[in-house]
Amino acid sequence: MNYPITPAIRVLRERKVDFDPFLYEYVENGGTKHSADSLGVDEHSVIKTLVFETAEKKPLIVLQHGDLQVSTKELARFLKTKSVTPATPERANKLTGYLVGGTSPFGLRTKIHIYAESTIFDLDRIWINGGKRGFLVAIDPAVLKPFLSAEPVTVASQHRER
């Protein structure tokens, strides 16, 4: 299969991480529901890469299940900061080097601390962005800790993003 060679794919190859590439037709605002349906996988196993900023404008990334959202209150409490807000698409693009909707936690332009919802590590396999809209890679979630220094957190909210 021909698939894009993004900074994320270069990093995964360099570090000899096993992954399976999956392309699907990207739909603006389709989100993880669309990608999960397109690939025939459980949306809970499709992981979003979300860029946030603290009140002090410090960027961070949260990896979250596709069917859940991040409680910014819980995240702020965990980080011991006054507030956490989603980064603007322009700021997220600049920090990561990826377009929103195609953000991968691998091969980031800027070194950003990464947090991952703790239950992600309970899954056998996850589908996470490969660095381009309409492109996911399936990997073992265990690689998130050693390769991204992803710190487990419990900040999920059951409310669906719409």
Stockholm file with secondary structure:
# STOCKHOLM 1.0

chainA/1-162         MNYPITPAIRVLRERKVDFDPFLYEYVENGGTKHSADSLGVDEHSVIKTLVFETAEKKPLIVLQHGDLQVSTKELARFLKTKSVTPATPERANKLTGYLVGGTSPFGLRTKIHIYAESTIFDLDRIWINGGKRGFLVAIDPAVLKPFLSAEPVTVASQHRER
#=GR chainA/1-162 SS CCCCCCHHHHHHHHTTCCCEEEECCCCTTCHHHHHHHHHTCCGGGEEEEEEEEETTCCEEEEEEETTCEECHHHHHHHHTSSCEEECCHHHHHHHHSSCTTSCCSSSCSSCCEEEEEGGGGGSSCEEEEEEETTEEEEECGGGHHHHHCCEEECCEESSCCC
#=GC SS_cons         CCCCCCHHHHHHHHTTCCCEEEECCCCTTCHHHHHHHHHTCCGGGEEEEEEEEETTCCEEEEEEETTCEECHHHHHHHHTSSCEEECCHHHHHHHHSSCTTSCCSSSCSSCCEEEEEGGGGGSSCEEEEEEETTEEEEECGGGHHHHHCCEEECCEESSCCC
//
